[in-house]
Amino acid sequence: MKGRFLNVVVIVTSCIFLCTVPVYAQQPNIVVIYADDMGFGDLNCQNPHSKIPTPNLDKLAASGMRFTDAHSSSGICTPSRFALLTGQYHWRRGHGIVNSFGKPYFKDTDITLPQILKQKGYKTACIGKWHLGWDWEINPKEPKHDVVVFGKKKKSISHKAINWTKPIKGGPLDRGFDYYFGDGTINFPPYCFIENDKVVEAPSTLLDLKGMETAEGHWEFRPGPMVKNWNPYNVLPTIQTKTKEWIGKQKKKDPFFLYLALPSPHAPIIPNKEFKGKSDAGGYGDWVVQTDAVVGEVLKELKDKGFDDNTLVIFTADNGPERYALARAEKYGHYSTGDFRGVKRDVWEGGHHVPFIVSWPNKIKAGTVSKEVISQVDIMATLAEITNSDLPKNAAPDSYSLKPLWMGESYQKPLREATVHNTFKNKWGIRKGDWLYINHNNGAGSKPLPNNYNQLRGYTTFSTKGLLFNMKNDWGQRINLYEKYPDKIKEMETLLTTYREQGHSVKR
């Protein structure tokens, strides 16, 4: 009898303990790692001809699900970041990037992914590249300076035009993040680190890199205030250190969401010394090797701190590779875009067809490869469903939940009715099933692909009003079917117009 009584006490005590543990304590930790300007073909695991070793990303892909048909919202960075964090296509807000000291891309009414997760008890952090604007207070009475940047004279605001001791409003902390650390944007001023809403050290001079060199391409730095002796080569290693520090401070009872926005392999291409010569694709290849190593360090930190078994990791990139990829293909035989046509800024597939890997131990089947067409705008609805978070009616209007796909559940295929591709105002693409329609006779963004590269890849130009491709058999977009299927063109044009005018693309 006494033994039974003790068993009852143990059971009741256990129930009381379990009931007092917050429901969200069992929620998965979430880490989104966002590379910058990385091509689909840069990853060794999805390009058998890649000249770049990516062992950590290959291992991550082997542990989870890799997507062969994933897309960023835009072919440039600010819009894609906005889309990922809000679950809506960027073109509902704008097309361009936030320039030096530009205003926030967000409206205060926007509902962001970290805001949604905070309601479920998540600790949230953004580390790395922001590039979505702050409300900078710049003294208009402080005169601008003439500075010479890489041989060209340009106007620059003075470091004296900003009171660096004041909090900077409108940034990550106002968009749902509890913590921020980064340099804003590696090639945009101010050249300093920012922690939360204040600079770590105040800029006291103007941009001057004093003869430092890149491993490939140009610096592409805009003029502006800089911390004395600022060294861009320190940015990625510092981001790595701060990320590991933040993970190390987290507690198992509180789920966390980390948005790690890497400044690489975006230009300037500046691999650290220990990574030089580690690839057969030049300086850029070495920069990708270092990017892969940072991913490995973050994954190791998750494991060392005991978080890996309950952490959902997403790796993807904001758009396709920069135009340096064209010369790289000729010089090294490495195609950063893989089999896809086009590069960053293009509506061609290479501008927005990006790597996408998701891993969640014991939840997502390891070694899975999916051909499902997905978009980064889908991340918000997916994570909301996984965490049982309520999305307000006006939130994530273009975001489909990928949970059934990730979890191996049955679902109606395809998940997305269609996916819109866009970078600039005048060129639009829409993908529905295997069909891709572009409302222009050239999918190039700001510049067409050079003739020698077109000849190398076997690309021809088209003279039709628009373009139509069957992506099942023509990922390289070489066979234009525009004149053969007029009814398909009409169908696609009508759907694109509907999506643009009704304010949402998810069926309601």
C-alpha positions as CSV (number, residue, x, y, z in Angstrom):
1,M,0.0,0.0,0.0
2,K,2.8,2.3,1.0
3,G,4.6,1.6,-2.4
4,R,1.4,2.5,-4.3
5,F,1.1,5.7,-2.4
6,L,4.7,6.7,-3.3
7,N,4.0,5.9,-7.0
8,V,1.0,8.1,-6.9
9,V,3.0,11.0,-5.3
10,V,5.7,10.6,-8.0
11,I,3.2,10.7,-10.8
12,V,1.3,13.7,-9.4
13,T,4.5,15.5,-8.8
14,S,5.7,14.8,-12.3
15,C,2.4,16.0,-13.8
16,I,2.6,19.2,-11.7
17,F,6.2,19.8,-12.9
18,L,5.3,19.2,-16.6
19,C,2.3,21.4,-16.4
20,T,4.4,24.3,-15.0
21,V,6.9,24.1,-17.8
22,P,6.0,26.7,-20.5
23,V,4.5,25.1,-23.6
24,Y,7.0,26.8,-25.8
25,A,9.9,25.1,-24.0
26,Q,9.5,22.2,-26.3
27,Q,9.5,24.4,-29.4
28,P,12.4,23.9,-31.8
29,N,15.2,26.5,-31.9
30,I,15.3,28.0,-35.4
31,V,18.5,29.2,-37.2
32,V,18.2,30.8,-40.7
33,I,21.6,31.2,-42.3
34,Y,21.4,33.6,-45.2
35,A,24.4,33.8,-47.6
36,D,24.9,36.8,-49.8
37,D,25.2,36.4,-53.6
38,M,25.9,32.7,-53.5
39,G,25.0,30.7,-56.6
40,F,23.2,27.4,-56.8
41,G,26.2,25.8,-58.5
42,D,28.7,26.9,-55.8
43,L,27.6,24.0,-53.5
44,N,29.6,20.9,-54.2
45,C,26.6,18.7,-53.2
46,Q,24.5,20.0,-56.1
47,N,27.1,20.7,-58.7
48,P,29.2,17.7,-59.6
49,H,31.5,20.0,-61.6
50,S,32.0,22.6,-58.8
51,K,35.6,23.7,-58.2
52,I,34.8,24.7,-54.6
53,P,34.8,22.3,-51.6
54,T,31.8,22.9,-49.3
55,P,32.0,20.0,-46.8
56,N,29.9,21.6,-44.1
57,L,27.0,22.6,-46.4
58,D,27.2,19.2,-48.0
59,K,26.9,17.6,-44.6
60,L,24.0,19.8,-43.7
61,A,22.2,18.8,-46.9
62,A,22.9,15.1,-46.2
63,S,21.3,15.5,-42.7
64,G,18.1,17.0,-44.0
65,M,16.3,18.1,-47.2
66,R,17.8,19.9,-50.2
67,F,15.7,21.7,-52.7
68,T,16.6,21.8,-56.4
69,D,13.9,24.4,-57.3
70,A,14.0,27.1,-54.6
71,H,13.8,30.9,-55.3
72,S,14.5,34.2,-53.7
73,S,11.9,36.9,-54.2
74,S,14.3,39.2,-56.0
75,G,17.6,39.1,-57.9
76,I,19.0,41.7,-55.4
77,C,19.5,41.8,-51.7
78,T,17.4,44.3,-49.8
79,P,14.1,43.2,-51.4
80,S,14.8,39.5,-50.8
81,R,15.6,40.1,-47.2
82,F,12.3,42.0,-46.7
83,A,10.4,39.2,-48.4
84,L,12.0,36.5,-46.2
85,L,11.2,38.4,-43.0
86,T,7.6,39.3,-43.9
87,G,6.3,36.5,-46.1
88,Q,5.3,38.8,-48.9
89,Y,6.8,39.5,-52.3
90,H,9.1,42.5,-52.2
91,W,7.4,44.2,-55.2
92,R,4.4,44.9,-53.0
93,R,6.7,47.4,-51.3
94,G,9.5,48.3,-53.7
95,H,12.2,47.1,-56.1
96,G,15.5,48.7,-55.2
97,I,18.0,48.4,-52.4
98,V,18.5,50.6,-49.4
99,N,21.4,52.9,-50.2
100,S,23.9,54.5,-47.9
101,F,22.0,55.8,-44.8
102,G,18.7,55.0,-46.4
103,K,15.4,54.9,-44.6
104,P,13.8,51.6,-43.5
105,Y,12.3,49.3,-46.1
106,F,9.6,48.4,-43.5
107,K,6.5,50.2,-42.5
108,D,5.6,50.1,-38.8
109,T,2.5,48.1,-39.7
110,D,4.5,45.2,-41.2
111,I,4.4,42.0,-39.3
112,T,7.7,40.2,-39.3
113,L,8.8,36.6,-38.6
114,P,10.7,37.5,-35.3
115,Q,7.6,39.4,-34.0
116,I,5.5,36.3,-34.6
117,L,8.0,34.0,-32.9
118,K,8.4,36.3,-29.9
119,Q,4.7,35.7,-29.1
120,K,5.7,32.1,-28.5
121,G,8.5,32.9,-26.1
122,Y,11.4,32.9,-28.6
123,K,14.5,34.9,-27.9
124,T,15.4,36.5,-31.2
125,A,18.6,37.7,-32.7
126,C,19.8,39.2,-36.0
127,I,23.6,38.9,-36.6
128,G,25.4,40.1,-39.7
129,K,24.1,42.1,-42.7
130,W,21.0,44.1,-42.2
131,H,20.6,46.3,-45.3
132,L,17.0,47.1,-44.6
133,G,17.5,50.6,-43.3
134,W,17.6,52.7,-40.2
135,D,16.2,56.1,-39.3
136,W,19.5,57.9,-39.3
137,E,19.5,61.4,-37.8
138,I,21.9,63.4,-40.1
139,N,22.7,67.0,-39.5
140,P,21.8,68.8,-42.7
141,K,24.0,71.8,-41.8
142,E,27.2,69.7,-41.7
143,P,28.8,70.1,-45.2
144,K,29.5,67.1,-47.3
145,H,33.1,66.3,-48.3
146,D,34.8,65.6,-51.6
147,V,36.6,62.2,-51.3
148,V,38.5,60.1,-53.8
149,V,37.3,56.5,-53.7
150,F,39.3,54.1,-55.9
151,G,40.3,56.9,-58.3
152,K,36.9,58.6,-58.5
153,K,35.9,61.8,-56.7
154,K,32.6,61.4,-54.8
155,K,30.5,63.3,-52.2
156,S,30.4,61.9,-48.7
157,I,28.6,62.9,-45.6
158,S,30.9,63.8,-42.8
159,H,31.5,61.6,-39.7
160,K,30.6,64.8,-37.8
161,A,27.1,64.9,-39.3
162,I,25.8,62.1,-36.9
163,N,25.6,62.0,-33.2
164,W,27.0,58.5,-32.7
165,T,26.2,58.4,-29.0
166,K,22.4,58.3,-29.7
167,P,20.4,55.1,-30.3
168,I,19.7,54.4,-34.0
169,K,16.0,53.9,-34.5
170,G,14.2,51.9,-37.1
171,G,16.6,48.9,-37.2
172,P,16.4,45.3,-36.2
173,L,15.3,46.0,-32.6
174,D,12.2,47.8,-34.0
175,R,11.4,44.8,-36.2
176,G,11.1,42.1,-33.6
177,F,14.7,41.2,-32.8
178,D,15.9,41.3,-29.2
179,Y,19.6,41.5,-30.2
180,Y,21.6,42.7,-33.2
181,F,25.2,42.7,-34.0
182,G,26.8,43.5,-37.4
183,D,28.3,46.1,-39.6
184,G,25.0,46.9,-41.3
185,T,26.2,46.3,-44.9
186,I,29.9,45.5,-45.6
187,N,30.3,47.8,-48.5
188,F,28.0,50.7,-47.3
189,P,28.8,53.3,-44.6
190,P,29.0,53.7,-41.7
191,Y,32.1,51.4,-41.6
192,C,31.8,50.3,-38.0
193,F,30.2,47.6,-35.9
194,I,26.7,48.2,-34.5
195,E,25.4,46.3,-31.4
196,N,21.7,46.5,-30.8
197,D,21.0,50.2,-31.6
198,K,24.3,51.8,-31.0
199,V,27.7,51.9,-32.7
200,V,30.4,49.9,-30.8
201,E,33.0,52.6,-31.8
202,A,32.2,55.9,-33.3
203,P,33.5,56.6,-36.8
204,S,36.1,59.4,-36.7
205,T,37.3,59.6,-40.3
206,L,36.1,58.9,-43.9
207,L,36.5,55.8,-46.0
208,D,40.2,55.0,-46.6
209,L,41.4,51.4,-47.2
210,K,45.0,52.4,-47.5
211,G,46.1,50.2,-50.3
212,M,44.3,47.0,-49.1
213,E,43.5,44.6,-52.0
214,T,40.7,42.2,-52.8
215,A,41.3,38.6,-53.9
216,E,39.0,39.1,-56.9
217,G,36.9,42.0,-58.4
218,H,36.5,45.4,-56.9
219,W,36.0,46.8,-53.4
220,E,32.6,48.3,-54.4
221,F,32.6,50.5,-51.2
222,R,30.5,53.6,-51.1
223,P,32.1,56.7,-49.5
224,G,31.2,57.6,-45.9
225,P,32.2,57.7,-42.3
226,M,34.6,55.0,-41.0
227,V,36.2,53.9,-37.8
228,K,39.9,54.6,-37.8
229,N,41.9,51.7,-39.1
230,W,38.8,49.8,-40.1
231,N,39.7,46.5,-41.7
232,P,37.0,44.7,-43.8
233,Y,38.9,41.5,-43.5
234,N,37.8,41.4,-39.9
235,V,34.1,41.5,-40.6
236,L,33.3,37.9,-41.3
237,P,35.5,36.5,-38.5
238,T,33.9,38.9,-36.0
239,I,30.4,37.9,-37.2
240,Q,31.3,34.3,-36.6
241,T,32.6,35.0,-33.1
242,K,29.6,37.0,-32.1
243,T,27.2,34.3,-33.4
244,K,28.9,31.6,-31.3
245,E,28.9,33.9,-28.3
246,W,25.2,34.5,-28.6
247,I,24.4,30.9,-29.0
248,G,26.5,30.1,-26.0
249,K,24.4,32.4,-23.9
250,Q,21.0,30.8,-24.7
251,K,19.2,28.5,-22.3
252,K,17.5,25.2,-23.1
253,K,14.2,26.3,-21.4
254,D,13.8,29.2,-23.9
255,P,13.6,28.6,-27.6
256,F,15.6,30.9,-29.8
257,F,15.4,32.3,-33.4
258,L,18.7,33.3,-35.0
259,Y,18.8,35.1,-38.3
260,L,22.4,34.9,-39.4
261,A,22.8,37.1,-42.5
262,L,26.3,36.5,-43.8
263,P,28.2,39.3,-45.7
264,S,29.8,36.6,-47.9
265,P,30.4,35.6,-50.6
266,H,29.3,39.1,-51.7
267,A,31.9,41.5,-52.9
268,P,34.4,42.6,-51.7
269,I,35.8,39.2,-52.2
270,I,38.2,39.0,-49.2
271,P,38.9,35.5,-47.9
272,N,41.2,35.5,-44.9
273,K,44.7,34.2,-45.2
274,E,44.1,30.7,-44.0
275,F,41.5,30.2,-46.8
276,K,43.5,31.4,-49.7
277,G,44.1,28.7,-52.3
278,K,41.6,26.3,-50.8
279,S,39.5,26.1,-54.0
280,D,40.1,25.8,-57.7
281,A,37.9,28.8,-58.4
282,G,40.1,31.7,-57.5
283,G,39.5,34.3,-54.8
284,Y,35.7,33.9,-54.9
285,G,36.0,30.1,-54.5
286,D,38.2,30.7,-51.4
287,W,35.6,33.2,-50.1
288,V,32.9,30.5,-50.5
289,V,35.2,28.0,-48.7
290,Q,35.4,30.5,-45.8
291,T,31.6,30.9,-45.8
292,D,31.2,27.2,-45.6
293,A,33.6,27.1,-42.7
294,V,31.6,29.7,-40.8
295,V,28.5,27.6,-41.3
296,G,30.5,24.6,-39.9
297,E,31.5,26.6,-36.8
298,V,27.9,27.7,-36.1
299,L,26.7,24.1,-36.4
300,K,29.5,22.9,-34.1
301,E,28.5,25.5,-31.5
302,L,24.9,24.3,-31.6
303,K,26.1,20.8,-31.0
304,D,28.6,21.7,-28.3
305,K,25.9,23.5,-26.4
306,G,23.5,20.6,-26.7
307,F,21.0,22.5,-29.0
308,D,21.5,20.5,-32.2
309,D,18.9,17.8,-31.6
310,N,16.1,20.4,-31.3
311,T,17.3,23.0,-33.8
312,L,15.8,23.6,-37.2
313,V,18.4,25.0,-39.5
314,I,17.6,26.7,-42.9
315,F,20.4,27.6,-45.3
316,T,19.8,29.7,-48.4
317,A,21.0,32.8,-50.2
318,D,19.4,36.2,-51.1
319,N,19.9,35.9,-54.9
320,G,22.2,34.5,-57.5
321,P,25.9,35.3,-58.0
322,E,27.4,38.7,-59.0
323,R,28.5,39.2,-62.6
324,Y,32.1,38.2,-61.6
325,A,30.7,34.7,-62.1
326,L,30.9,35.2,-65.9
327,A,34.6,35.7,-66.0
328,R,35.1,33.0,-63.4
329,A,33.3,30.5,-65.6
330,E,35.7,31.2,-68.5
331,K,38.9,31.3,-66.4
332,Y,38.3,28.4,-64.0
333,G,35.5,26.4,-65.6
334,H,33.4,26.9,-62.4
335,Y,29.8,27.9,-63.1
336,S,28.3,29.5,-60.0
337,T,24.8,29.4,-61.5
338,G,25.1,25.7,-62.3
339,D,23.0,25.0,-65.4
340,F,20.9,28.2,-65.0
341,R,21.0,31.2,-67.3
342,G,21.7,34.6,-65.9
343,V,23.2,36.1,-62.8
344,K,22.3,38.5,-60.0
345,R,19.7,41.1,-61.0
346,D,18.3,39.0,-63.8
347,V,14.8,37.5,-64.2
348,W,16.7,34.7,-65.9
349,E,16.7,31.7,-63.6
350,G,20.3,32.3,-62.4
351,G,19.3,35.6,-60.8
352,H,16.9,34.0,-58.2
353,H,17.3,30.3,-58.3
354,V,19.2,29.7,-55.0
355,P,20.5,27.0,-52.8
356,F,18.0,26.0,-50.1
357,I,18.6,23.4,-47.4
358,V,16.6,22.6,-44.3
359,S,17.7,20.2,-41.5
360,W,15.8,19.2,-38.3
361,P,17.0,16.0,-36.7
362,N,14.4,13.3,-36.2
363,K,11.8,15.4,-37.9
364,I,13.0,16.0,-41.5
365,K,14.1,12.8,-43.2
366,A,17.9,12.9,-43.8
367,G,19.2,12.8,-47.3
368,T,16.0,14.0,-49.0
369,V,16.1,15.9,-52.3
370,S,12.9,17.8,-53.3
371,K,12.0,19.0,-56.7
372,E,9.1,21.1,-55.4
373,V,9.0,24.7,-56.5
374,I,9.4,26.8,-53.3
375,S,10.1,30.5,-52.5
376,Q,11.8,32.1,-49.5
377,V,8.5,33.9,-48.8
378,D,7.3,30.5,-47.7
379,I,9.6,30.4,-44.7
380,M,7.3,32.6,-42.6
381,A,4.1,30.6,-43.0
382,T,6.0,27.3,-42.5
383,L,7.7,28.4,-39.3
384,A,4.4,29.9,-38.0
385,E,2.7,26.5,-38.5
386,I,5.5,24.5,-37.0
387,T,5.5,26.7,-33.9
388,N,1.7,26.9,-33.7
389,S,1.9,30.7,-34.1
390,D,-1.1,32.6,-35.3
391,L,-0.6,34.7,-38.4
392,P,-2.8,37.9,-38.5
393,K,-5.0,38.1,-41.6
394,N,-2.9,40.7,-43.3
395,A,0.4,38.9,-42.6
396,A,2.5,36.8,-45.0
397,P,0.1,37.3,-48.0
398,D,2.3,35.3,-50.4
399,S,3.6,32.6,-48.0
400,Y,2.7,29.0,-48.3
401,S,3.4,26.6,-45.5
402,L,5.9,23.9,-46.5
403,K,5.4,21.9,-43.3
404,P,3.7,18.9,-45.0
405,L,6.6,18.7,-47.4
406,W,9.2,19.0,-44.8
407,M,7.6,16.5,-42.5
408,G,6.9,13.9,-45.1
409,E,3.2,14.3,-44.8
410,S,0.7,13.9,-47.7
411,Y,-0.3,17.1,-49.4
412,Q,-1.9,18.4,-52.6
413,K,0.8,18.9,-55.2
414,P,2.0,21.4,-56.1
415,L,2.0,23.4,-52.8
416,R,2.3,26.7,-54.6
417,E,-0.2,27.6,-57.3
418,A,2.5,29.8,-58.9
419,T,5.6,31.8,-58.1
420,V,6.5,35.3,-59.3
421,H,10.0,36.2,-60.3
422,N,11.0,39.9,-60.4
423,T,13.8,42.3,-59.8
424,F,13.0,45.6,-61.6
425,K,9.7,47.2,-62.4
426,N,9.5,46.5,-66.1
427,K,10.4,42.7,-66.2
428,W,8.3,40.0,-64.6
429,G,8.3,36.2,-64.7
430,I,5.8,33.8,-63.4
431,R,6.3,30.1,-62.9
432,K,3.4,27.7,-62.8
433,G,4.1,24.0,-62.8
434,D,6.7,23.4,-65.4
435,W,5.9,26.6,-67.3
436,L,7.7,29.8,-67.0
437,Y,6.5,33.0,-68.7
438,I,8.6,36.3,-68.9
439,N,6.9,39.4,-70.2
440,H,10.0,40.6,-72.1
441,N,12.2,39.2,-74.8
442,N,15.2,39.3,-72.6
443,G,15.5,38.2,-69.0
444,A,18.6,40.3,-68.2
445,G,18.5,42.8,-65.4
446,S,20.7,45.9,-65.7
447,K,23.0,44.4,-68.4
448,P,22.7,41.6,-70.9
449,L,25.0,38.7,-70.7
450,P,28.2,39.3,-72.8
451,N,28.4,37.6,-76.2
452,N,31.4,35.5,-75.4
453,Y,29.6,34.0,-72.4
454,N,26.4,33.4,-74.5
455,Q,28.6,31.5,-77.0
456,L,30.2,29.5,-74.2
457,R,26.9,28.3,-72.9
458,G,25.1,28.1,-76.2
459,Y,22.6,30.9,-75.5
460,T,20.8,32.7,-78.3
461,T,18.8,35.9,-78.3
462,F,15.0,36.1,-78.9
463,S,12.8,38.5,-80.8
464,T,9.4,37.6,-79.5
465,K,7.3,40.0,-77.4
466,G,7.8,37.7,-74.4
467,L,9.3,34.3,-73.5
468,L,7.9,30.9,-72.6
469,F,9.9,28.0,-71.3
470,N,9.1,24.5,-70.2
471,M,11.4,24.2,-67.2
472,K,11.0,20.4,-66.9
473,N,13.2,19.9,-70.0
474,D,14.9,23.3,-70.4
475,W,16.4,24.6,-67.2
476,G,19.0,26.5,-69.3
477,Q,16.1,28.6,-71.0
478,R,17.3,28.0,-74.5
479,I,14.1,26.9,-76.2
480,N,11.5,29.7,-76.5
481,L,8.0,28.4,-76.9
482,Y,6.2,31.7,-76.9
483,E,4.7,31.5,-80.3
484,K,3.7,27.9,-79.9
485,Y,1.4,28.2,-76.9
486,P,-0.7,31.5,-77.0
487,D,-3.3,30.1,-74.6
488,K,-0.7,29.4,-72.0
489,I,0.7,32.9,-72.4
490,K,-2.8,34.4,-71.8
491,E,-3.3,32.2,-68.8
492,M,0.1,33.2,-67.2
493,E,-0.4,36.9,-67.9
494,T,-3.9,36.8,-66.3
495,L,-2.6,35.1,-63.2
496,L,0.3,37.5,-62.9
497,T,-2.0,40.5,-63.1
498,T,-4.3,38.9,-60.5
499,Y,-1.5,38.4,-58.0
500,R,-0.2,42.0,-58.5
501,E,-3.6,43.6,-58.1
502,Q,-5.3,41.6,-55.4
503,G,-2.6,42.1,-52.7
504,H,-2.0,38.4,-52.1
505,S,-1.2,35.2,-54.0
506,V,-2.1,32.6,-51.3
507,K,-5.6,31.4,-51.9
508,R,-8.1,32.6,-49.2
